[in-house]
Amino acid sequence: MFKRIDNFVRGKPFKITVDGELFSAFPGETLATILLTSGIIATRKTLKDQNLRGYYCGMGVCSECVLMIEEGFEVRACQTLAKPNLKVKTLL
């Protein structure tokens, strides 16, 4: 599992919900950061073979980390900043 860097001052933590479970987040963190530091490595499955997919390129090119936010939009976890009270659904 990955770990957040602890040797600098962060903003005030807040909560987001992923698949109905609460997670802590800090200002400036992407959804991928929050998921990876929480031990969640898969965000979706492939349509054909149902293989797990998740964080891969880290720069928004591959779309492997796609998940859904509360407004019904599919977004890339590596490119989407968390905001307080955001509700996220993985596509598993």
N, CA, C and O atoms as CSV, one atom per row, in Angstrom:
chain,resi,resn,atom,element,x,y,z
A,1,MET,N,N,0.846,-1.174,0.000
A,1,MET,CA,C,0.000,0.000,0.000
A,1,MET,C,C,0.891,1.237,0.000
A,1,MET,O,O,1.977,1.227,0.580
A,2,PHE,N,N,0.438,2.282,-0.640
A,2,PHE,CA,C,1.156,3.538,-0.700
A,2,PHE,C,C,0.890,4.352,0.557
A,2,PHE,O,O,-0.081,4.102,1.271
A,3,LYS,N,N,1.743,5.312,0.824
A,3,LYS,CA,C,1.595,6.151,1.998
A,3,LYS,C,C,1.724,7.611,1.588
A,3,LYS,O,O,2.519,7.951,0.712
A,4,ARG,N,N,0.942,8.467,2.222
A,4,ARG,CA,C,1.078,9.900,1.993
A,4,ARG,C,C,2.381,10.386,2.606
A,4,ARG,O,O,2.853,9.836,3.602
A,5,ILE,N,N,2.952,11.407,2.014
A,5,ILE,CA,C,4.150,12.036,2.563
A,5,ILE,C,C,3.730,12.830,3.796
A,5,ILE,O,O,2.746,13.569,3.756
A,6,ASP,N,N,4.471,12.678,4.884
A,6,ASP,CA,C,4.055,13.285,6.146
A,6,ASP,C,C,4.872,14.485,6.592
A,6,ASP,O,O,4.541,15.071,7.624
A,7,ASN,N,N,5.906,14.884,5.891
A,7,ASN,CA,C,6.807,15.898,6.419
A,7,ASN,C,C,6.532,17.321,5.914
A,7,ASN,O,O,7.469,18.105,5.764
A,8,PHE,N,N,5.285,17.663,5.655
A,8,PHE,CA,C,4.957,19.043,5.307
A,8,PHE,C,C,3.553,19.362,5.793
A,8,PHE,O,O,2.781,18.460,6.118
A,9,VAL,N,N,3.228,20.639,5.841
A,9,VAL,CA,C,1.936,21.090,6.356
A,9,VAL,C,C,0.879,20.955,5.268
A,9,VAL,O,O,1.083,21.379,4.131
A,10,ARG,N,N,-0.242,20.365,5.628
A,10,ARG,CA,C,-1.366,20.191,4.696
A,10,ARG,C,C,-2.488,21.142,5.078
A,10,ARG,O,O,-2.464,21.770,6.136
A,11,GLY,N,N,-3.452,21.230,4.209
A,11,GLY,CA,C,-4.665,21.950,4.542
A,11,GLY,C,C,-5.519,21.096,5.472
A,11,GLY,O,O,-5.114,20.011,5.887
A,12,LYS,N,N,-6.671,21.590,5.781
A,12,LYS,CA,C,-7.593,20.882,6.676
A,12,LYS,C,C,-8.189,19.664,5.962
A,12,LYS,O,O,-8.691,19.798,4.846
A,13,PRO,N,N,-8.145,18.481,6.583
A,13,PRO,CA,C,-8.698,17.294,5.935
A,13,PRO,C,C,-10.221,17.384,5.808
A,13,PRO,O,O,-10.889,18.084,6.568
A,14,PHE,N,N,-10.738,16.661,4.832
A,14,PHE,CA,C,-12.183,16.577,4.640
A,14,PHE,C,C,-12.518,15.155,4.216
A,14,PHE,O,O,-11.619,14.341,4.004
A,15,LYS,N,N,-13.793,14.855,4.094
A,15,LYS,CA,C,-14.245,13.504,3.760
A,15,LYS,C,C,-14.856,13.470,2.368
A,15,LYS,O,O,-15.509,14.416,1.927
A,16,ILE,N,N,-14.621,12.341,1.683
A,16,ILE,CA,C,-15.345,12.021,0.454
A,16,ILE,C,C,-15.926,10.619,0.652
A,16,ILE,O,O,-15.495,9.878,1.535
A,17,THR,N,N,-16.892,10.273,-0.167
A,17,THR,CA,C,-17.507,8.956,-0.102
A,17,THR,C,C,-17.194,8.196,-1.376
A,17,THR,O,O,-17.420,8.695,-2.478
A,18,VAL,N,N,-16.672,6.985,-1.221
A,18,VAL,CA,C,-16.395,6.120,-2.361
A,18,VAL,C,C,-17.182,4.832,-2.152
A,18,VAL,O,O,-16.951,4.105,-1.186
A,19,ASP,N,N,-18.105,4.557,-3.053
A,19,ASP,CA,C,-18.958,3.369,-2.960
A,19,ASP,C,C,-19.599,3.243,-1.581
A,19,ASP,O,O,-19.698,2.146,-1.032
A,20,GLY,N,N,-20.034,4.382,-1.024
A,20,GLY,CA,C,-20.725,4.396,0.256
A,20,GLY,C,C,-19.830,4.399,1.488
A,20,GLY,O,O,-20.337,4.426,2.609
A,21,GLU,N,N,-18.520,4.372,1.311
A,21,GLU,CA,C,-17.579,4.357,2.435
A,21,GLU,C,C,-16.846,5.694,2.514
A,21,GLU,O,O,-16.432,6.245,1.494
A,22,LEU,N,N,-16.689,6.213,3.740
A,22,LEU,CA,C,-16.012,7.497,3.938
A,22,LEU,C,C,-14.498,7.350,3.888
A,22,LEU,O,O,-13.934,6.392,4.417
A,23,PHE,N,N,-13.845,8.327,3.236
A,23,PHE,CA,C,-12.397,8.374,3.147
A,23,PHE,C,C,-11.925,9.787,3.466
A,23,PHE,O,O,-12.607,10.762,3.149
A,24,SER,N,N,-10.750,9.894,4.097
A,24,SER,CA,C,-10.152,11.194,4.377
A,24,SER,C,C,-9.384,11.671,3.154
A,24,SER,O,O,-8.761,10.883,2.443
A,25,ALA,N,N,-9.443,12.967,2.926
A,25,ALA,CA,C,-8.727,13.582,1.810
A,25,ALA,C,C,-8.173,14.920,2.269
A,25,ALA,O,O,-8.615,15.478,3.274
A,26,PHE,N,N,-7.208,15.424,1.527
A,26,PHE,CA,C,-6.618,16.733,1.808
A,26,PHE,C,C,-6.723,17.595,0.555
A,26,PHE,O,O,-6.744,17.075,-0.561
A,27,PRO,N,N,-6.788,18.911,0.738
A,27,PRO,CA,C,-6.849,19.808,-0.427
A,27,PRO,C,C,-5.694,19.540,-1.398
A,27,PRO,O,O,-4.546,19.383,-0.983
A,28,GLY,N,N,-6.013,19.492,-2.689
A,28,GLY,CA,C,-5.000,19.287,-3.722
A,28,GLY,C,C,-4.772,17.837,-4.100
A,28,GLY,O,O,-4.030,17.556,-5.041
A,29,GLU,N,N,-5.397,16.907,-3.383
A,29,GLU,CA,C,-5.216,15.494,-3.721
A,29,GLU,C,C,-6.182,15.067,-4.814
A,29,GLU,O,O,-7.335,15.496,-4.846
A,30,THR,N,N,-5.697,14.220,-5.702
A,30,THR,CA,C,-6.568,13.660,-6.726
A,30,THR,C,C,-7.323,12.470,-6.151
A,30,THR,O,O,-6.960,11.940,-5.101
A,31,LEU,N,N,-8.363,12.061,-6.842
A,31,LEU,CA,C,-9.103,10.870,-6.423
A,31,LEU,C,C,-8.199,9.642,-6.447
A,31,LEU,O,O,-8.325,8.763,-5.594
A,32,ALA,N,N,-7.294,9.575,-7.414
A,32,ALA,CA,C,-6.361,8.442,-7.481
A,32,ALA,C,C,-5.488,8.383,-6.235
A,32,ALA,O,O,-5.255,7.300,-5.698
A,33,THR,N,N,-5.005,9.518,-5.770
A,33,THR,CA,C,-4.179,9.560,-4.564
A,33,THR,C,C,-4.942,9.003,-3.369
A,33,THR,O,O,-4.413,8.191,-2.611
A,34,ILE,N,N,-6.163,9.435,-3.208
A,34,ILE,CA,C,-6.977,8.988,-2.069
A,34,ILE,C,C,-7.241,7.494,-2.150
A,34,ILE,O,O,-7.124,6.785,-1.150
A,35,LEU,N,N,-7.595,7.015,-3.325
A,35,LEU,CA,C,-7.871,5.585,-3.484
A,35,LEU,C,C,-6.621,4.741,-3.254
A,35,LEU,O,O,-6.669,3.746,-2.531
A,36,LEU,N,N,-5.514,5.129,-3.860
A,36,LEU,CA,C,-4.277,4.347,-3.719
A,36,LEU,C,C,-3.772,4.321,-2.286
A,36,LEU,O,O,-3.343,3.272,-1.807
A,37,THR,N,N,-3.813,5.459,-1.588
A,37,THR,CA,C,-3.343,5.479,-0.204
A,37,THR,C,C,-4.290,4.744,0.732
A,37,THR,O,O,-3.933,4.433,1.868
A,38,SER,N,N,-5.494,4.468,0.254
A,38,SER,CA,C,-6.464,3.703,1.044
A,38,SER,C,C,-6.477,2.224,0.670
A,38,SER,O,O,-7.259,1.446,1.217
A,39,GLY,N,N,-5.609,1.841,-0.262
A,39,GLY,CA,C,-5.505,0.439,-0.650
A,39,GLY,C,C,-6.441,0.004,-1.762
A,39,GLY,O,O,-6.542,-1.190,-2.045
A,40,ILE,N,N,-7.125,0.942,-2.398
A,40,ILE,CA,C,-8.033,0.615,-3.506
A,40,ILE,C,C,-7.265,0.807,-4.805
A,40,ILE,O,O,-6.881,1.926,-5.145
A,41,ILE,N,N,-7.041,-0.284,-5.531
A,41,ILE,CA,C,-6.247,-0.187,-6.754
A,41,ILE,C,C,-7.076,-0.330,-8.029
A,41,ILE,O,O,-6.589,-0.006,-9.112
A,42,ALA,N,N,-8.299,-0.800,-7.925
A,42,ALA,CA,C,-9.141,-0.976,-9.114
A,42,ALA,C,C,-10.302,0.010,-9.073
A,42,ALA,O,O,-10.919,0.218,-8.029
A,43,THR,N,N,-10.592,0.615,-10.227
A,43,THR,CA,C,-11.713,1.558,-10.316
A,43,THR,C,C,-12.792,1.101,-11.291
A,43,THR,O,O,-13.907,1.622,-11.276
A,44,ARG,N,N,-12.465,0.139,-12.130
A,44,ARG,CA,C,-13.444,-0.336,-13.115
A,44,ARG,C,C,-13.056,-1.721,-13.601
A,44,ARG,O,O,-11.989,-2.237,-13.268
A,45,LYS,N,N,-13.953,-2.323,-14.405
A,45,LYS,CA,C,-13.688,-3.608,-15.070
A,45,LYS,C,C,-13.851,-3.415,-16.565
A,45,LYS,O,O,-14.617,-2.560,-17.010
A,46,THR,N,N,-13.125,-4.214,-17.341
A,46,THR,CA,C,-13.300,-4.158,-18.789
A,46,THR,C,C,-14.647,-4.767,-19.152
A,46,THR,O,O,-15.140,-5.655,-18.457
A,47,LEU,N,N,-15.232,-4.298,-20.223
A,47,LEU,CA,C,-16.552,-4.786,-20.624
A,47,LEU,C,C,-16.524,-6.243,-21.076
A,47,LEU,O,O,-17.383,-7.036,-20.689
A,48,LYS,N,N,-15.549,-6.584,-21.881
A,48,LYS,CA,C,-15.513,-7.917,-22.475
A,48,LYS,C,C,-15.139,-9.011,-21.475
A,48,LYS,O,O,-15.878,-9.981,-21.310
A,49,ASP,N,N,-14.004,-8.859,-20.816
A,49,ASP,CA,C,-13.487,-9.930,-19.960
A,49,ASP,C,C,-13.644,-9.678,-18.468
A,49,ASP,O,O,-13.282,-10.529,-17.656
A,50,GLN,N,N,-14.179,-8.518,-18.096
A,50,GLN,CA,C,-14.357,-8.157,-16.693
A,50,GLN,C,C,-13.036,-8.118,-15.907
A,50,GLN,O,O,-13.012,-8.383,-14.706
A,51,ASN,N,N,-11.944,-7.784,-16.603
A,51,ASN,CA,C,-10.646,-7.634,-15.946
A,51,ASN,C,C,-10.607,-6.320,-15.182
A,51,ASN,O,O,-11.157,-5.317,-15.638
A,52,LEU,N,N,-9.960,-6.322,-14.021
A,52,LEU,CA,C,-9.855,-5.109,-13.210
A,52,LEU,C,C,-8.890,-4.114,-13.841
A,52,LEU,O,O,-7.857,-4.485,-14.397
A,53,ARG,N,N,-9.254,-2.846,-13.739
A,53,ARG,CA,C,-8.422,-1.759,-14.233
A,53,ARG,C,C,-8.337,-0.684,-13.162
A,53,ARG,O,O,-9.224,-0.571,-12.316
A,54,GLY,N,N,-7.251,0.117,-13.199
A,54,GLY,CA,C,-7.072,1.196,-12.229
A,54,GLY,C,C,-5.987,2.138,-12.692
A,54,GLY,O,O,-5.744,2.290,-13.889
A,55,TYR,N,N,-5.337,2.770,-11.731
A,55,TYR,CA,C,-4.296,3.758,-11.997
A,55,TYR,C,C,-3.194,3.149,-12.858
A,55,TYR,O,O,-2.678,2.076,-12.543
A,56,TYR,N,N,-2.830,3.836,-13.951
A,56,TYR,CA,C,-1.796,3.309,-14.843
A,56,TYR,C,C,-0.828,4.403,-15.282
A,56,TYR,O,O,0.331,4.396,-14.866
A,57,CYS,N,N,-1.274,5.336,-16.108
A,57,CYS,CA,C,-0.335,6.319,-16.669
A,57,CYS,C,C,-0.138,7.532,-15.762
A,57,CYS,O,O,0.937,8.132,-15.764
A,58,GLY,N,N,-1.150,7.898,-14.996
A,58,GLY,CA,C,-1.032,9.016,-14.071
A,58,GLY,C,C,-1.089,10.394,-14.696
A,58,GLY,O,O,-0.869,11.394,-14.012
A,59,MET,N,N,-1.384,10.466,-15.997
A,59,MET,CA,C,-1.445,11.786,-16.636
A,59,MET,C,C,-2.661,11.965,-17.536
A,59,MET,O,O,-2.683,12.869,-18.372
A,60,GLY,N,N,-3.674,11.115,-17.377
A,60,GLY,CA,C,-4.926,11.309,-18.082
A,60,GLY,C,C,-4.971,10.864,-19.522
A,60,GLY,O,O,-5.887,11.248,-20.250
A,61,VAL,N,N,-4.017,10.068,-19.958
A,61,VAL,CA,C,-3.967,9.635,-21.349
A,61,VAL,C,C,-4.696,8.309,-21.559
A,61,VAL,O,O,-5.365,8.131,-22.577
A,62,CYS,N,N,-4.577,7.382,-20.617
A,62,CYS,CA,C,-5.025,6.011,-20.869
A,62,CYS,C,C,-6.481,5.715,-20.483
A,62,CYS,O,O,-7.050,4.760,-21.013
A,63,SER,N,N,-7.093,6.467,-19.609
A,63,SER,CA,C,-8.475,6.245,-19.145
A,63,SER,C,C,-8.667,4.967,-18.342
A,63,SER,O,O,-9.805,4.536,-18.158
A,64,GLU,N,N,-7.612,4.356,-17.865
A,64,GLU,CA,C,-7.743,3.136,-17.063
A,64,GLU,C,C,-8.348,3.407,-15.698
A,64,GLU,O,O,-8.959,2.511,-15.115
A,65,CYS,N,N,-8.199,4.612,-15.169
A,65,CYS,CA,C,-8.656,4.928,-13.812
A,65,CYS,C,C,-10.033,5.591,-13.785
A,65,CYS,O,O,-10.380,6.241,-12.799
A,66,VAL,N,N,-10.809,5.440,-14.833
A,66,VAL,CA,C,-12.118,6.093,-14.915
A,66,VAL,C,C,-13.041,5.585,-13.813
A,66,VAL,O,O,-13.092,4.391,-13.517
A,67,LEU,N,N,-13.769,6.528,-13.216
A,67,LEU,CA,C,-14.830,6.218,-12.264
A,67,LEU,C,C,-15.913,7.267,-12.405
A,67,LEU,O,O,-15.781,8.177,-13.223
A,68,MET,N,N,-16.988,7.163,-11.623
A,68,MET,CA,C,-18.119,8.067,-11.777
A,68,MET,C,C,-18.251,8.950,-10.543
A,68,MET,O,O,-18.140,8.474,-9.413
A,69,ILE,N,N,-18.488,10.244,-10.771
A,69,ILE,CA,C,-18.760,11.138,-9.657
A,69,ILE,C,C,-20.265,11.360,-9.561
A,69,ILE,O,O,-21.014,11.001,-10.470
A,70,GLU,N,N,-20.701,11.956,-8.449
A,70,GLU,CA,C,-22.120,12.044,-8.131
A,70,GLU,C,C,-22.985,12.717,-9.195
A,70,GLU,O,O,-24.171,12.409,-9.307
A,71,GLU,N,N,-22.420,13.612,-9.961
A,71,GLU,CA,C,-23.200,14.296,-10.986
A,71,GLU,C,C,-23.491,13.396,-12.189
A,71,GLU,O,O,-24.183,13.810,-13.119
A,72,GLY,N,N,-22.967,12.167,-12.174
A,72,GLY,CA,C,-23.206,11.221,-13.259
A,72,GLY,C,C,-22.145,11.250,-14.342
A,72,GLY,O,O,-22.295,10.598,-15.375
A,73,PHE,N,N,-21.072,12.000,-14.118
A,73,PHE,CA,C,-20.003,12.096,-15.105
A,73,PHE,C,C,-18.917,11.064,-14.829
A,73,PHE,O,O,-18.559,10.816,-13.678
A,74,GLU,N,N,-18.400,10.469,-15.893
A,74,GLU,CA,C,-17.226,9.616,-15.759
A,74,GLU,C,C,-15.996,10.511,-15.854
A,74,GLU,O,O,-15.876,11.327,-16.767
A,75,VAL,N,N,-15.088,10.346,-14.900
A,75,VAL,CA,C,-13.879,11.165,-14.842
A,75,VAL,C,C,-12.665,10.270,-14.643
A,75,VAL,O,O,-12.791,9.123,-14.214
A,76,ARG,N,N,-11.500,10.798,-14.954
A,76,ARG,CA,C,-10.248,10.092,-14.689
A,76,ARG,C,C,-9.822,10.412,-13.257
A,76,ARG,O,O,-9.682,11.581,-12.897
A,77,ALA,N,N,-9.618,9.388,-12.451
A,77,ALA,CA,C,-9.243,9.583,-11.048
A,77,ALA,C,C,-7.916,10.302,-10.914
A,77,ALA,O,O,-7.708,11.039,-9.950
A,78,CYS,N,N,-7.009,10.101,-11.870
A,78,CYS,CA,C,-5.675,10.718,-11.792
A,78,CYS,C,C,-5.707,12.207,-12.117
A,78,CYS,O,O,-4.735,12.912,-11.842
A,79,GLN,N,N,-6.793,12.698,-12.691
A,79,GLN,CA,C,-6.884,14.091,-13.103
A,79,GLN,C,C,-7.929,14.882,-12.332
A,79,GLN,O,O,-8.057,16.090,-12.535
A,80,THR,N,N,-8.676,14.231,-11.455
A,80,THR,CA,C,-9.793,14.878,-10.773
A,80,THR,C,C,-9.449,15.151,-9.318
A,80,THR,O,O,-9.154,14.232,-8.554
A,81,LEU,N,N,-9.491,16.427,-8.942
A,81,LEU,CA,C,-9.216,16.801,-7.562
A,81,LEU,C,C,-10.426,16.501,-6.682
A,81,LEU,O,O,-11.572,16.703,-7.084
A,82,ALA,N,N,-10.148,16.021,-5.488
A,82,ALA,CA,C,-11.209,15.760,-4.521
A,82,ALA,C,C,-11.745,17.083,-3.984
A,82,ALA,O,O,-11.015,18.070,-3.890
A,83,LYS,N,N,-13.015,17.088,-3.638
A,83,LYS,CA,C,-13.617,18.243,-2.985
A,83,LYS,C,C,-14.475,17.720,-1.838
A,83,LYS,O,O,-14.948,16.585,-1.892
A,84,PRO,N,N,-14.681,18.524,-0.810
A,84,PRO,CA,C,-15.439,18.055,0.351
A,84,PRO,C,C,-16.809,17.491,-0.024
A,84,PRO,O,O,-17.542,18.053,-0.838
A,85,ASN,N,N,-17.121,16.360,0.604
A,85,ASN,CA,C,-18.424,15.695,0.457
A,85,ASN,C,C,-18.700,15.121,-0.924
A,85,ASN,O,O,-19.844,14.789,-1.236
A,86,LEU,N,N,-17.678,14.999,-1.751
A,86,LEU,CA,C,-17.853,14.406,-3.073
A,86,LEU,C,C,-18.256,12.950,-2.928
A,86,LEU,O,O,-17.731,12.235,-2.075
A,87,LYS,N,N,-19.184,12.515,-3.759
A,87,LYS,CA,C,-19.593,11.108,-3.789
A,87,LYS,C,C,-19.074,10.489,-5.077
A,87,LYS,O,O,-19.336,10.985,-6.173
A,88,VAL,N,N,-18.328,9.389,-4.924
A,88,VAL,CA,C,-17.650,8.724,-6.037
A,88,VAL,C,C,-18.117,7.281,-6.090
A,88,VAL,O,O,-18.326,6.647,-5.055
A,89,LYS,N,N,-18.280,6.763,-7.305
A,89,LYS,CA,C,-18.655,5.359,-7.483
A,89,LYS,C,C,-17.673,4.712,-8.446
A,89,LYS,O,O,-17.470,5.188,-9.563
A,90,THR,N,N,-17.070,3.622,-7.996
A,90,THR,CA,C,-16.218,2.871,-8.909
A,90,THR,C,C,-17.101,2.111,-9.885
A,90,THR,O,O,-18.289,1.918,-9.625
A,91,LEU,N,N,-16.542,1.685,-10.987
A,91,LEU,CA,C,-17.309,0.984,-12.008
A,91,LEU,C,C,-16.981,-0.514,-11.967
A,91,LEU,O,O,-16.674,-1.131,-12.987
A,92,LEU,N,N,-17.056,-1.069,-10.766
A,92,LEU,CA,C,-16.737,-2.487,-10.569
A,92,LEU,C,C,-17.984,-3.339,-10.573
A,92,LEU,O,O,-17.901,-4.557,-10.419
